[in-house]
Amino acid sequence: MDFTKTSVRFFFVLILTISSSNVNILAKPAIDQASYNCIGPCMRFYGNMKCYNDCISKHYDGGQCDSTRGGKFPQCCCYNYKN
């Protein structure tokens, strides 16, 4: 019985230690920040498809309007996937 209690305590301490760890081993960004470049603003009628096509013509893998960048208008940002 004492062995079972000790095993359960050890198990819970181990789980608590792992869950409180601040290291994200499995997390990695899908797009490398070095290959994420904004080429200009997305105007009202610009749209994601035009941005995507402009990025493809500049030899990127794709692109989209990013509302977190830029001021009044979102930026057309192109990206390359890292293999």
mmCIF file as gemmi writes it, N, C-alpha and C atoms, coordinates in Angstrom:
data_model
loop_
_atom_site.group_PDB
_atom_site.id
_atom_site.type_symbol
_atom_site.label_atom_id
_atom_site.label_alt_id
_atom_site.label_comp_id
_atom_site.label_asym_id
_atom_site.label_entity_id
_atom_site.label_seq_id
_atom_site.pdbx_PDB_ins_code
_atom_site.Cartn_x
_atom_site.Cartn_y
_atom_site.Cartn_z
_atom_site.occupancy
_atom_site.B_iso_or_equiv
_atom_site.pdbx_formal_charge
_atom_site.auth_seq_id
_atom_site.auth_asym_id
_atom_site.pdbx_PDB_model_num
ATOM 1 N N . MET Axp A 1 ? 0.823 -1.196 0 1 0 ? 1 A 1
ATOM 2 C CA . MET Axp A 1 ? 0 0 0 1 0 ? 1 A 1
ATOM 3 C C . MET Axp A 1 ? 0.863 1.253 0 1 0 ? 1 A 1
ATOM 4 N N . ASP Axp A 2 ? 1.937 1.215 0.788 1 0 ? 2 A 1
ATOM 5 C CA . ASP Axp A 2 ? 2.828 2.368 0.862 1 0 ? 2 A 1
ATOM 6 C C . ASP Axp A 2 ? 3.521 2.617 -0.479 1 0 ? 2 A 1
ATOM 7 N N . PHE Axp A 3 ? 3.853 1.519 -1.171 1 0 ? 3 A 1
ATOM 8 C CA . PHE Axp A 3 ? 4.48 1.64 -2.484 1 0 ? 3 A 1
ATOM 9 C C . PHE Axp A 3 ? 3.531 2.304 -3.477 1 0 ? 3 A 1
ATOM 10 N N . THR Axp A 4 ? 2.252 1.984 -3.431 1 0 ? 4 A 1
ATOM 11 C CA . THR Axp A 4 ? 1.251 2.568 -4.325 1 0 ? 4 A 1
ATOM 12 C C . THR Axp A 4 ? 1.09 4.057 -4.064 1 0 ? 4 A 1
ATOM 13 N N . LYS Axp A 5 ? 1.025 4.459 -2.818 1 0 ? 5 A 1
ATOM 14 C CA . LYS Axp A 5 ? 0.907 5.883 -2.489 1 0 ? 5 A 1
ATOM 15 C C . LYS Axp A 5 ? 2.124 6.653 -2.976 1 0 ? 5 A 1
ATOM 16 N N . THR Axp A 6 ? 3.291 6.09 -2.778 1 0 ? 6 A 1
ATOM 17 C CA . THR Axp A 6 ? 4.524 6.747 -3.229 1 0 ? 6 A 1
ATOM 18 C C . THR Axp A 6 ? 4.548 6.861 -4.748 1 0 ? 6 A 1
ATOM 19 N N . SER Axp A 7 ? 4.125 5.824 -5.424 1 0 ? 7 A 1
ATOM 20 C CA . SER Axp A 7 ? 4.085 5.847 -6.889 1 0 ? 7 A 1
ATOM 21 C C . SER Axp A 7 ? 3.109 6.898 -7.402 1 0 ? 7 A 1
ATOM 22 N N . VAL Axp A 8 ? 1.945 6.975 -6.788 1 0 ? 8 A 1
ATOM 23 C CA . VAL Axp A 8 ? 0.938 7.96 -7.195 1 0 ? 8 A 1
ATOM 24 C C . VAL Axp A 8 ? 1.446 9.372 -6.939 1 0 ? 8 A 1
ATOM 25 N N . ARG Axp A 9 ? 2.057 9.615 -5.808 1 0 ? 9 A 1
ATOM 26 C CA . ARG Axp A 9 ? 2.614 10.939 -5.507 1 0 ? 9 A 1
ATOM 27 C C . ARG Axp A 9 ? 3.693 11.312 -6.519 1 0 ? 9 A 1
ATOM 28 N N . PHE Axp A 10 ? 4.569 10.369 -6.807 1 0 ? 10 A 1
ATOM 29 C CA . PHE Axp A 10 ? 5.628 10.629 -7.78 1 0 ? 10 A 1
ATOM 30 C C . PHE Axp A 10 ? 5.032 10.959 -9.145 1 0 ? 10 A 1
ATOM 31 N N . PHE Axp A 11 ? 4.004 10.207 -9.536 1 0 ? 11 A 1
ATOM 32 C CA . PHE Axp A 11 ? 3.341 10.447 -10.808 1 0 ? 11 A 1
ATOM 33 C C . PHE Axp A 11 ? 2.735 11.851 -10.862 1 0 ? 11 A 1
ATOM 34 N N . PHE Axp A 12 ? 2.043 12.274 -9.819 1 0 ? 12 A 1
ATOM 35 C CA . PHE Axp A 12 ? 1.43 13.601 -9.789 1 0 ? 12 A 1
ATOM 36 C C . PHE Axp A 12 ? 2.475 14.712 -9.773 1 0 ? 12 A 1
ATOM 37 N N . VAL Axp A 13 ? 3.554 14.514 -9.045 1 0 ? 13 A 1
ATOM 38 C CA . VAL Axp A 13 ? 4.636 15.509 -9.04 1 0 ? 13 A 1
ATOM 39 C C . VAL Axp A 13 ? 5.255 15.606 -10.428 1 0 ? 13 A 1
ATOM 40 N N . LEU Axp A 14 ? 5.433 14.485 -11.085 1 0 ? 14 A 1
ATOM 41 C CA . LEU Axp A 14 ? 5.977 14.481 -12.442 1 0 ? 14 A 1
ATOM 42 C C . LEU Axp A 14 ? 5.048 15.22 -13.405 1 0 ? 14 A 1
ATOM 43 N N . ILE Axp A 15 ? 3.76 14.948 -13.346 1 0 ? 15 A 1
ATOM 44 C CA . ILE Axp A 15 ? 2.783 15.629 -14.206 1 0 ? 15 A 1
ATOM 45 C C . ILE Axp A 15 ? 2.758 17.121 -13.913 1 0 ? 15 A 1
ATOM 46 N N . LEU Axp A 16 ? 2.783 17.504 -12.66 1 0 ? 16 A 1
ATOM 47 C CA . LEU Axp A 16 ? 2.794 18.915 -12.288 1 0 ? 16 A 1
ATOM 48 C C . LEU Axp A 16 ? 4.045 19.609 -12.811 1 0 ? 16 A 1
ATOM 49 N N . THR Axp A 17 ? 5.174 18.96 -12.709 1 0 ? 17 A 1
ATOM 50 C CA . THR Axp A 17 ? 6.429 19.536 -13.2 1 0 ? 17 A 1
ATOM 51 C C . THR Axp A 17 ? 6.393 19.723 -14.709 1 0 ? 17 A 1
ATOM 52 N N . ILE Axp A 18 ? 5.912 18.729 -15.414 1 0 ? 18 A 1
ATOM 53 C CA . ILE Axp A 18 ? 5.845 18.82 -16.875 1 0 ? 18 A 1
ATOM 54 C C . ILE Axp A 18 ? 4.846 19.888 -17.305 1 0 ? 18 A 1
ATOM 55 N N . SER Axp A 19 ? 3.692 19.955 -16.666 1 0 ? 19 A 1
ATOM 56 C CA . SER Axp A 19 ? 2.668 20.916 -17.074 1 0 ? 19 A 1
ATOM 57 C C . SER Axp A 19 ? 3.047 22.353 -16.738 1 0 ? 19 A 1
ATOM 58 N N . SER Axp A 20 ? 3.868 22.55 -15.719 1 0 ? 20 A 1
ATOM 59 C CA . SER Axp A 20 ? 4.266 23.913 -15.371 1 0 ? 20 A 1
ATOM 60 C C . SER Axp A 20 ? 5.514 24.356 -16.113 1 0 ? 20 A 1
ATOM 61 N N . SER Axp A 21 ? 6.077 23.474 -16.9 1 0 ? 21 A 1
ATOM 62 C CA . SER Axp A 21 ? 7.26 23.822 -17.688 1 0 ? 21 A 1
ATOM 63 C C . SER Axp A 21 ? 6.879 24.859 -18.734 1 0 ? 21 A 1
ATOM 64 N N . ASN Axp A 22 ? 7.753 25.797 -18.977 1 0 ? 22 A 1
ATOM 65 C CA . ASN Axp A 22 ? 7.473 26.904 -19.885 1 0 ? 22 A 1
ATOM 66 C C . ASN Axp A 22 ? 8.092 26.683 -21.259 1 0 ? 22 A 1
ATOM 67 N N . VAL Axp A 23 ? 8.499 25.495 -21.569 1 0 ? 23 A 1
ATOM 68 C CA . VAL Axp A 23 ? 9.161 25.201 -22.833 1 0 ? 23 A 1
ATOM 69 C C . VAL Axp A 23 ? 8.156 24.563 -23.781 1 0 ? 23 A 1
ATOM 70 N N . ASN Axp A 24 ? 8.019 25.146 -24.966 1 0 ? 24 A 1
ATOM 71 C CA . ASN Axp A 24 ? 7.147 24.577 -25.987 1 0 ? 24 A 1
ATOM 72 C C . ASN Axp A 24 ? 8.008 23.793 -26.963 1 0 ? 24 A 1
ATOM 73 N N . ILE Axp A 25 ? 8.151 22.536 -26.734 1 0 ? 25 A 1
ATOM 74 C CA . ILE Axp A 25 ? 9.027 21.717 -27.56 1 0 ? 25 A 1
ATOM 75 C C . ILE Axp A 25 ? 8.401 21.458 -28.92 1 0 ? 25 A 1
ATOM 76 N N . LEU Axp A 26 ? 7.113 21.247 -28.965 1 0 ? 26 A 1
ATOM 77 C CA . LEU Axp A 26 ? 6.455 20.874 -30.203 1 0 ? 26 A 1
ATOM 78 C C . LEU Axp A 26 ? 6.023 22.062 -31.054 1 0 ? 26 A 1
ATOM 79 N N . ALA Axp A 27 ? 6.071 23.254 -30.507 1 0 ? 27 A 1
ATOM 80 C CA . ALA Axp A 27 ? 5.594 24.42 -31.245 1 0 ? 27 A 1
ATOM 81 C C . ALA Axp A 27 ? 6.693 24.988 -32.122 1 0 ? 27 A 1
ATOM 82 N N . LYS Axp A 28 ? 6.362 25.259 -33.383 1 0 ? 28 A 1
ATOM 83 C CA . LYS Axp A 28 ? 7.278 25.947 -34.276 1 0 ? 28 A 1
ATOM 84 C C . LYS Axp A 28 ? 6.449 26.784 -35.237 1 0 ? 28 A 1
ATOM 85 N N . PRO Axp A 29 ? 6.956 27.917 -35.667 1 0 ? 29 A 1
ATOM 86 C CA . PRO Axp A 29 ? 6.176 28.762 -36.566 1 0 ? 29 A 1
ATOM 87 C C . PRO Axp A 29 ? 5.998 28.102 -37.928 1 0 ? 29 A 1
ATOM 88 N N . ALA Axp A 30 ? 4.826 28.275 -38.512 1 0 ? 30 A 1
ATOM 89 C CA . ALA Axp A 30 ? 4.556 27.693 -39.818 1 0 ? 30 A 1
ATOM 90 C C . ALA Axp A 30 ? 5.283 28.446 -40.915 1 0 ? 30 A 1
ATOM 91 N N . ILE Axp A 31 ? 5.447 29.751 -40.733 1 0 ? 31 A 1
ATOM 92 C CA . ILE Axp A 31 ? 6.134 30.584 -41.719 1 0 ? 31 A 1
ATOM 93 C C . ILE Axp A 31 ? 7.33 31.223 -41.043 1 0 ? 31 A 1
ATOM 94 N N . ASP Axp A 32 ? 8.478 31.059 -41.645 1 0 ? 32 A 1
ATOM 95 C CA . ASP Axp A 32 ? 9.691 31.662 -41.113 1 0 ? 32 A 1
ATOM 96 C C . ASP Axp A 32 ? 9.586 33.175 -41.257 1 0 ? 32 A 1
ATOM 97 N N . GLN Axp A 33 ? 9.836 33.909 -40.176 1 0 ? 33 A 1
ATOM 98 C CA . GLN Axp A 33 ? 9.698 35.364 -40.199 1 0 ? 33 A 1
ATOM 99 C C . GLN Axp A 33 ? 10.663 36.018 -41.18 1 0 ? 33 A 1
ATOM 100 N N . ALA Axp A 34 ? 11.794 35.387 -41.46 1 0 ? 34 A 1
ATOM 101 C CA . ALA Axp A 34 ? 12.752 35.958 -42.406 1 0 ? 34 A 1
ATOM 102 C C . ALA Axp A 34 ? 12.206 35.92 -43.831 1 0 ? 34 A 1
ATOM 103 N N . SER Axp A 35 ? 11.246 35.034 -44.12 1 0 ? 35 A 1
ATOM 104 C CA . SER Axp A 35 ? 10.698 34.927 -45.468 1 0 ? 35 A 1
ATOM 105 C C . SER Axp A 35 ? 9.297 35.536 -45.559 1 0 ? 35 A 1
ATOM 106 N N . TYR Axp A 36 ? 8.982 36.468 -44.679 1 0 ? 36 A 1
ATOM 107 C CA . TYR Axp A 36 ? 7.676 37.123 -44.645 1 0 ? 36 A 1
ATOM 108 C C . TYR Axp A 36 ? 7.905 38.608 -44.896 1 0 ? 36 A 1
ATOM 109 N N . ASN Axp A 37 ? 7.703 39.04 -46.139 1 0 ? 37 A 1
ATOM 110 C CA . ASN Axp A 37 ? 7.999 40.418 -46.526 1 0 ? 37 A 1
ATOM 111 C C . ASN Axp A 37 ? 6.744 41.107 -47.036 1 0 ? 37 A 1
ATOM 112 N N . CYS Axp A 38 ? 6.534 42.337 -46.582 1 0 ? 38 A 1
ATOM 113 C CA . CYS Axp A 38 ? 5.4 43.133 -47.047 1 0 ? 38 A 1
ATOM 114 C C . CYS Axp A 38 ? 5.851 43.981 -48.229 1 0 ? 38 A 1
ATOM 115 N N . ILE Axp A 39 ? 5.054 43.953 -49.309 1 0 ? 39 A 1
ATOM 116 C CA . ILE Axp A 39 ? 5.455 44.641 -50.537 1 0 ? 39 A 1
ATOM 117 C C . ILE Axp A 39 ? 4.667 45.914 -50.79 1 0 ? 39 A 1
ATOM 118 N N . GLY Axp A 40 ? 3.63 46.179 -50.027 1 0 ? 40 A 1
ATOM 119 C CA . GLY Axp A 40 ? 2.857 47.401 -50.216 1 0 ? 40 A 1
ATOM 120 C C . GLY Axp A 40 ? 1.491 47.291 -49.57 1 0 ? 40 A 1
ATOM 121 N N . PRO Axp A 41 ? 0.737 48.389 -49.601 1 0 ? 41 A 1
ATOM 122 C CA . PRO Axp A 41 ? -0.58 48.37 -48.955 1 0 ? 41 A 1
ATOM 123 C C . PRO Axp A 41 ? -1.626 47.633 -49.788 1 0 ? 41 A 1
ATOM 124 N N . CYS Axp A 42 ? -2.597 47.069 -49.114 1 0 ? 42 A 1
ATOM 125 C CA . CYS Axp A 42 ? -3.774 46.484 -49.76 1 0 ? 42 A 1
ATOM 126 C C . CYS Axp A 42 ? -4.853 47.567 -49.753 1 0 ? 42 A 1
ATOM 127 N N . MET Axp A 43 ? -5.136 48.105 -50.902 1 0 ? 43 A 1
ATOM 128 C CA . MET Axp A 43 ? -6.177 49.116 -50.991 1 0 ? 43 A 1
ATOM 129 C C . MET Axp A 43 ? -7.549 48.453 -50.835 1 0 ? 43 A 1
ATOM 130 N N . ARG Axp A 44 ? -8.585 49.245 -50.775 1 0 ? 44 A 1
ATOM 131 C CA . ARG Axp A 44 ? -9.937 48.733 -50.528 1 0 ? 44 A 1
ATOM 132 C C . ARG Axp A 44 ? -10.329 47.681 -51.563 1 0 ? 44 A 1
ATOM 133 N N . PHE Axp A 45 ? -9.998 47.899 -52.821 1 0 ? 45 A 1
ATOM 134 C CA . PHE Axp A 45 ? -10.381 46.97 -53.88 1 0 ? 45 A 1
ATOM 135 C C . PHE Axp A 45 ? -9.241 46.038 -54.264 1 0 ? 45 A 1
ATOM 136 N N . TYR Axp A 46 ? -8.166 46.042 -53.489 1 0 ? 46 A 1
ATOM 137 C CA . TYR Axp A 46 ? -6.989 45.223 -53.785 1 0 ? 46 A 1
ATOM 138 C C . TYR Axp A 46 ? -7.291 43.759 -53.511 1 0 ? 46 A 1
ATOM 139 N N . GLY Axp A 47 ? -7.627 43.442 -52.289 1 0 ? 47 A 1
ATOM 140 C CA . GLY Axp A 47 ? -8.065 42.097 -51.922 1 0 ? 47 A 1
ATOM 141 C C . GLY Axp A 47 ? -6.956 41.069 -51.812 1 0 ? 47 A 1
ATOM 142 N N . ASN Axp A 48 ? -7.28 39.985 -51.143 1 0 ? 48 A 1
ATOM 143 C CA . ASN Axp A 48 ? -6.313 38.92 -50.925 1 0 ? 48 A 1
ATOM 144 C C . ASN Axp A 48 ? -5.877 38.234 -52.212 1 0 ? 48 A 1
ATOM 145 N N . MET Axp A 49 ? -6.787 38.058 -53.172 1 0 ? 49 A 1
ATOM 146 C CA . MET Axp A 49 ? -6.426 37.361 -54.406 1 0 ? 49 A 1
ATOM 147 C C . MET Axp A 49 ? -5.419 38.162 -55.221 1 0 ? 49 A 1
ATOM 148 N N . LYS Axp A 50 ? -5.602 39.476 -55.304 1 0 ? 50 A 1
ATOM 149 C CA . LYS Axp A 50 ? -4.636 40.313 -56.034 1 0 ? 50 A 1
ATOM 150 C C . LYS Axp A 50 ? -3.298 40.296 -55.316 1 0 ? 50 A 1
ATOM 151 N N . CYS Axp A 51 ? -3.311 40.378 -54.001 1 0 ? 51 A 1
ATOM 152 C CA . CYS Axp A 51 ? -2.08 40.316 -53.218 1 0 ? 51 A 1
ATOM 153 C C . CYS Axp A 51 ? -1.383 38.976 -53.458 1 0 ? 51 A 1
ATOM 154 N N . TYR Axp A 52 ? -2.15 37.906 -53.418 1 0 ? 52 A 1
ATOM 155 C CA . TYR Axp A 52 ? -1.599 36.566 -53.648 1 0 ? 52 A 1
ATOM 156 C C . TYR Axp A 52 ? -0.951 36.479 -55.028 1 0 ? 52 A 1
ATOM 157 N N . ASN Axp A 53 ? -1.65 36.974 -56.054 1 0 ? 53 A 1
ATOM 158 C CA . ASN Axp A 53 ? -1.112 36.926 -57.419 1 0 ? 53 A 1
ATOM 159 C C . ASN Axp A 53 ? 0.132 37.79 -57.568 1 0 ? 53 A 1
ATOM 160 N N . ASP Axp A 54 ? 0.157 38.958 -56.926 1 0 ? 54 A 1
ATOM 161 C CA . ASP Axp A 54 ? 1.352 39.807 -56.966 1 0 ? 54 A 1
ATOM 162 C C . ASP Axp A 54 ? 2.541 39.11 -56.312 1 0 ? 54 A 1
ATOM 163 N N . CYS Axp A 55 ? 2.29 38.419 -55.226 1 0 ? 55 A 1
ATOM 164 C CA . CYS Axp A 55 ? 3.374 37.699 -54.545 1 0 ? 55 A 1
ATOM 165 C C . CYS Axp A 55 ? 3.878 36.535 -55.391 1 0 ? 55 A 1
ATOM 166 N N . ILE Axp A 56 ? 2.957 35.833 -56.047 1 0 ? 56 A 1
ATOM 167 C CA . ILE Axp A 56 ? 3.358 34.733 -56.928 1 0 ? 56 A 1
ATOM 168 C C . ILE Axp A 56 ? 4.215 35.268 -58.071 1 0 ? 56 A 1
ATOM 169 N N . SER Axp A 57 ? 3.848 36.431 -58.624 1 0 ? 57 A 1
ATOM 170 C CA . SER Axp A 57 ? 4.633 37.007 -59.723 1 0 ? 57 A 1
ATOM 171 C C . SER Axp A 57 ? 6.015 37.459 -59.268 1 0 ? 57 A 1
ATOM 172 N N . LYS Axp A 58 ? 6.193 37.672 -57.974 1 0 ? 58 A 1
ATOM 173 C CA . LYS Axp A 58 ? 7.503 38.04 -57.421 1 0 ? 58 A 1
ATOM 174 C C . LYS Axp A 58 ? 8.239 36.812 -56.878 1 0 ? 58 A 1
ATOM 175 N N . HIS Axp A 59 ? 7.798 35.621 -57.278 1 0 ? 59 A 1
ATOM 176 C CA . HIS Axp A 59 ? 8.44 34.342 -56.944 1 0 ? 59 A 1
ATOM 177 C C . HIS Axp A 59 ? 8.355 33.982 -55.468 1 0 ? 59 A 1
ATOM 178 N N . TYR Axp A 60 ? 7.265 34.358 -54.809 1 0 ? 60 A 1
ATOM 179 C CA . TYR Axp A 60 ? 6.975 33.887 -53.456 1 0 ? 60 A 1
ATOM 180 C C . TYR Axp A 60 ? 6.003 32.718 -53.562 1 0 ? 60 A 1
ATOM 181 N N . ASP Axp A 61 ? 5.834 31.983 -52.477 1 0 ? 61 A 1
ATOM 182 C CA . ASP Axp A 61 ? 4.885 30.865 -52.458 1 0 ? 61 A 1
ATOM 183 C C . ASP Axp A 61 ? 3.443 31.334 -52.313 1 0 ? 61 A 1
ATOM 184 N N . GLY Axp A 62 ? 3.233 32.525 -51.79 1 0 ? 62 A 1
ATOM 185 C CA . GLY Axp A 62 ? 1.889 33.055 -51.609 1 0 ? 62 A 1
ATOM 186 C C . GLY Axp A 62 ? 1.924 34.37 -50.872 1 0 ? 62 A 1
ATOM 187 N N . GLY Axp A 63 ? 0.745 34.894 -50.561 1 0 ? 63 A 1
ATOM 188 C CA . GLY Axp A 63 ? 0.661 36.157 -49.841 1 0 ? 63 A 1
ATOM 189 C C . GLY Axp A 63 ? -0.769 36.478 -49.467 1 0 ? 63 A 1
ATOM 190 N N . GLN Axp A 64 ? -0.912 37.43 -48.551 1 0 ? 64 A 1
ATOM 191 C CA . GLN Axp A 64 ? -2.24 37.858 -48.116 1 0 ? 64 A 1
ATOM 192 C C . GLN Axp A 64 ? -2.15 39.232 -47.49 1 0 ? 64 A 1
ATOM 193 N N . CYS Axp A 65 ? -3.291 39.893 -47.377 1 0 ? 65 A 1
ATOM 194 C CA . CYS Axp A 65 ? -3.357 41.192 -46.721 1 0 ? 65 A 1
ATOM 195 C C . CYS Axp A 65 ? -3.288 40.981 -45.212 1 0 ? 65 A 1
ATOM 196 N N . ASP Axp A 66 ? -2.352 41.658 -44.578 1 0 ? 66 A 1
ATOM 197 C CA . ASP Axp A 66 ? -2.125 41.507 -43.14 1 0 ? 66 A 1
ATOM 198 C C . ASP Axp A 66 ? -2.568 42.785 -42.446 1 0 ? 66 A 1
ATOM 199 N N . SER Axp A 67 ? -3.683 42.71 -41.715 1 0 ? 67 A 1
ATOM 200 C CA . SER Axp A 67 ? -4.226 43.904 -41.057 1 0 ? 67 A 1
ATOM 201 C C . SER Axp A 67 ? -3.445 44.29 -39.807 1 0 ? 67 A 1
ATOM 202 N N . THR Axp A 68 ? -2.535 43.446 -39.341 1 0 ? 68 A 1
ATOM 203 C CA . THR Axp A 68 ? -1.728 43.793 -38.168 1 0 ? 68 A 1
ATOM 204 C C . THR Axp A 68 ? -0.529 44.649 -38.544 1 0 ? 68 A 1
ATOM 205 N N . ARG Axp A 69 ? -0.286 44.793 -39.826 1 0 ? 69 A 1
ATOM 206 C CA . ARG Axp A 69 ? 0.826 45.632 -40.287 1 0 ? 69 A 1
ATOM 207 C C . ARG Axp A 69 ? 0.273 46.788 -41.096 1 0 ? 69 A 1
ATOM 208 N N . GLY Axp A 70 ? 0.937 47.89 -41.031 1 0 ? 70 A 1
ATOM 209 C CA . GLY Axp A 70 ? 0.499 49.062 -41.766 1 0 ? 70 A 1
ATOM 210 C C . GLY Axp A 70 ? -0.389 49.947 -40.919 1 0 ? 70 A 1
ATOM 211 N N . GLY Axp A 71 ? -0.757 51.067 -41.479 1 0 ? 71 A 1
ATOM 212 C CA . GLY Axp A 71 ? -1.579 52.019 -40.748 1 0 ? 71 A 1
ATOM 213 C C . GLY Axp A 71 ? -3.036 51.909 -41.136 1 0 ? 71 A 1
ATOM 214 N N . LYS Axp A 72 ? -3.467 52.824 -42.02 1 0 ? 72 A 1
ATOM 215 C CA . LYS Axp A 72 ? -4.869 52.875 -42.428 1 0 ? 72 A 1
ATOM 216 C C . LYS Axp A 72 ? -5.259 51.651 -43.257 1 0 ? 72 A 1
ATOM 217 N N . PHE Axp A 73 ? -4.355 51.205 -44.099 1 0 ? 73 A 1
ATOM 218 C CA . PHE Axp A 73 ? -4.618 50.045 -44.946 1 0 ? 73 A 1
ATOM 219 C C . PHE Axp A 73 ? -3.723 48.881 -44.524 1 0 ? 73 A 1
ATOM 220 N N . PRO Axp A 74 ? -4.239 47.667 -44.585 1 0 ? 74 A 1
ATOM 221 C CA . PRO Axp A 74 ? -3.381 46.514 -44.29 1 0 ? 74 A 1
ATOM 222 C C . PRO Axp A 74 ? -2.301 46.369 -45.358 1 0 ? 74 A 1
ATOM 223 N N . GLN Axp A 75 ? -1.249 45.674 -45.035 1 0 ? 75 A 1
ATOM 224 C CA . GLN Axp A 75 ? -0.134 45.475 -45.954 1 0 ? 75 A 1
ATOM 225 C C . GLN Axp A 75 ? -0.283 44.144 -46.692 1 0 ? 75 A 1
ATOM 226 N N . CYS Axp A 76 ? 0.141 44.14 -47.961 1 0 ? 76 A 1
ATOM 227 C CA . CYS Axp A 76 ? 0.222 42.903 -48.726 1 0 ? 76 A 1
ATOM 228 C C . CYS Axp A 76 ? 1.553 42.255 -48.374 1 0 ? 76 A 1
ATOM 229 N N . CYS Axp A 77 ? 1.501 41.139 -47.677 1 0 ? 77 A 1
ATOM 230 C CA . CYS Axp A 77 ? 2.717 40.469 -47.208 1 0 ? 77 A 1
ATOM 231 C C . CYS Axp A 77 ? 2.856 39.119 -47.897 1 0 ? 77 A 1
ATOM 232 N N . CYS Axp A 78 ? 4.045 38.877 -48.43 1 0 ? 78 A 1
ATOM 233 C CA . CYS Axp A 78 ? 4.347 37.645 -49.154 1 0 ? 78 A 1
ATOM 234 C C . CYS Axp A 78 ? 5.169 36.718 -48.269 1 0 ? 78 A 1
ATOM 235 N N . TYR Axp A 79 ? 5.058 35.44 -48.53 1 0 ? 79 A 1
ATOM 236 C CA . TYR Axp A 79 ? 5.785 34.47 -47.715 1 0 ? 79 A 1
ATOM 237 C C . TYR Axp A 79 ? 6.29 33.318 -48.568 1 0 ? 79 A 1
ATOM 238 N N . ASN Axp A 80 ? 7.32 32.676 -48.06 1 0 ? 80 A 1
ATOM 239 C CA . ASN Axp A 80 ? 7.847 31.428 -48.601 1 0 ? 80 A 1
ATOM 240 C C . ASN Axp A 80 ? 7.789 30.385 -47.509 1 0 ? 80 A 1
ATOM 241 N N . TYR Axp A 81 ? 7.377 29.19 -47.875 1 0 ? 81 A 1
ATOM 242 C CA . TYR Axp A 81 ? 7.392 28.086 -46.918 1 0 ? 81 A 1
ATOM 243 C C . TYR Axp A 81 ? 8.805 27.561 -46.81 1 0 ? 81 A 1
ATOM 244 N N . LYS Axp A 82 ? 9.186 27.196 -45.6 1 0 ? 82 A 1
ATOM 245 C CA . LYS Axp A 82 ? 10.521 26.658 -45.371 1 0 ? 82 A 1
ATOM 246 C C . LYS Axp A 82 ? 10.427 25.145 -45.356 1 0 ? 82 A 1
ATOM 247 N N . ASN Axp A 83 ? 11.239 24.496 -46.151 1 0 ? 83 A 1
ATOM 248 C CA . ASN Axp A 83 ? 11.232 23.025 -46.201 1 0 ? 83 A 1
ATOM 249 C C . ASN Axp A 83 ? 12.159 22.452 -45.178 1 0 ? 83 A 1
